[in-house]
Amino acid sequence: MMNGNLQNDDRDRIVQLVIEAQTGDRDAFGQLVEIFQPVVFAIALKRLRHYWEAQELSQDVFIQAMQKMDQLREPAAFPGWLRSIAARMAINRAVRRPNDYATEPEALASVCVENETPLHAILEVERRDNLAVGISRLGAMDRDTLQAFYVDGQSLREMSDEFEAPIGTIKRRLHVARKRLAKEMEELEAVAV
């Protein structure tokens, strides 16, 4: 119905619905919302470029229109009047919207929903398998050092006590073990490709 060119019957129906809505008929206003929702949403989406924000603004536009229906003097002007409310409110929201700021990945991780696809799951399993193979190729000291730090969660001091070595030596062992593991992983990836 709202393709820009209203037929006389459509225009008459809208005028009648506006008159009824102005007298407090909520069903009539609900029908106006159904008719004009796509137009209002399109205006909001074009200005705001965010789907959910455009939906929210659309609801706000209709609330505003319902509250100000008695101010509309010419019921036939409703389509243009509603479009101007939508455009004005969208501009206001776009101008008042806070700027986007860079956020630390850790902060985003706490609020973002991760949509894992089957491909992600397969790649994760493959990565874990390659990691296990890479670790198995390391010497016992490198394996034990990585195991204690990354898997068991031991601190450097705890590792120093367990391995009976100074903390500086433990740091060096971790560094060397990580380098060796990285080399093994590169070789495994080269073979896989």
Solvent accessible surface area in square Angstrom, and as a share of the most:
residue,aa,sasa,rsa
1,M,99,0.44
2,M,33,0.15
3,N,124,0.64
4,G,54,0.52
5,N,114,0.58
6,L,26,0.13
7,Q,119,0.53
8,N,107,0.55
9,D,114,0.59
10,D,32,0.17
11,R,103,0.38
12,D,93,0.48
13,R,107,0.39
14,I,2,0.01
15,V,38,0.22
16,Q,92,0.41
17,L,10,0.05
18,V,0,0.00
19,I,73,0.37
20,E,56,0.25
21,A,11,0.08
22,Q,54,0.24
23,T,112,0.65
24,G,58,0.56
25,D,55,0.29
26,R,180,0.66
27,D,109,0.57
28,A,1,0.01
29,F,16,0.07
30,G,30,0.29
31,Q,68,0.30
32,L,0,0.00
33,V,39,0.23
34,E,135,0.61
35,I,24,0.12
36,F,1,0.00
37,Q,64,0.29
38,P,85,0.54
39,V,23,0.13
40,V,0,0.00
41,F,40,0.17
42,A,57,0.44
43,I,34,0.17
44,A,0,0.00
45,L,61,0.31
46,K,160,0.68
47,R,116,0.42
48,L,2,0.01
49,R,199,0.73
50,H,95,0.42
51,Y,112,0.43
52,W,192,0.67
53,E,37,0.17
54,A,0,0.00
55,Q,61,0.27
56,E,96,0.43
57,L,2,0.01
58,S,1,0.00
59,Q,120,0.53
60,D,43,0.22
61,V,0,0.00
62,F,13,0.05
63,I,87,0.44
64,Q,40,0.18
65,A,0,0.00
66,M,80,0.36
67,Q,123,0.54
68,K,67,0.28
69,M,9,0.04
70,D,115,0.60
71,Q,114,0.51
72,L,14,0.07
73,R,230,0.84
74,E,102,0.46
75,P,22,0.14
76,A,49,0.38
77,A,46,0.36
78,F,0,0.00
79,P,15,0.09
80,G,42,0.40
81,W,52,0.18
82,L,2,0.01
83,R,80,0.29
84,S,62,0.40
85,I,4,0.02
86,A,0,0.00
87,A,24,0.19
88,R,111,0.41
89,M,34,0.15
90,A,0,0.00
91,I,73,0.37
92,N,53,0.27
93,R,55,0.20
94,A,36,0.28
95,V,118,0.68
96,R,186,0.68
97,R,69,0.25
98,P,105,0.66
99,N,112,0.57
100,D,133,0.69
101,Y,169,0.64
102,A,112,0.87
103,T,68,0.40
104,E,118,0.53
105,P,93,0.58
106,E,128,0.57
107,A,49,0.38
108,L,80,0.40
109,A,75,0.58
110,S,92,0.59
111,V,111,0.64
112,C,78,0.46
113,V,128,0.74
114,E,149,0.67
115,N,123,0.63
116,E,111,0.50
117,T,60,0.35
118,P,107,0.67
119,L,112,0.56
120,H,99,0.44
121,A,40,0.31
122,I,108,0.55
123,L,93,0.46
124,E,57,0.25
125,V,80,0.46
126,E,86,0.39
127,R,122,0.45
128,R,133,0.49
129,D,81,0.42
130,N,35,0.18
131,L,57,0.28
132,A,61,0.47
133,V,64,0.37
134,G,0,0.00
135,I,54,0.28
136,S,73,0.47
137,R,123,0.45
138,L,10,0.05
139,G,46,0.44
140,A,60,0.47
141,M,109,0.49
142,D,9,0.04
143,R,88,0.32
144,D,72,0.38
145,T,0,0.00
146,L,9,0.04
147,Q,84,0.37
148,A,3,0.02
149,F,65,0.27
150,Y,119,0.45
151,V,105,0.60
152,D,81,0.42
153,G,57,0.55
154,Q,41,0.18
155,S,53,0.34
156,L,48,0.24
157,R,161,0.59
158,E,93,0.42
159,M,0,0.00
160,S,17,0.11
161,D,106,0.55
162,E,101,0.45
163,F,49,0.21
164,E,158,0.71
165,A,12,0.09
166,P,93,0.59
167,I,55,0.28
168,G,48,0.47
169,T,32,0.19
170,I,0,0.00
171,K,109,0.46
172,R,141,0.52
173,R,42,0.15
174,L,6,0.03
175,H,93,0.42
176,V,42,0.24
177,A,0,0.00
178,R,99,0.36
179,K,124,0.53
180,R,127,0.46
181,L,25,0.13
182,A,51,0.39
183,K,128,0.54
184,E,34,0.15
185,M,34,0.15
186,E,120,0.54
187,E,76,0.34
188,L,22,0.11
189,E,100,0.45
190,A,74,0.57
191,V,124,0.71
192,A,74,0.57
193,V,163,0.94
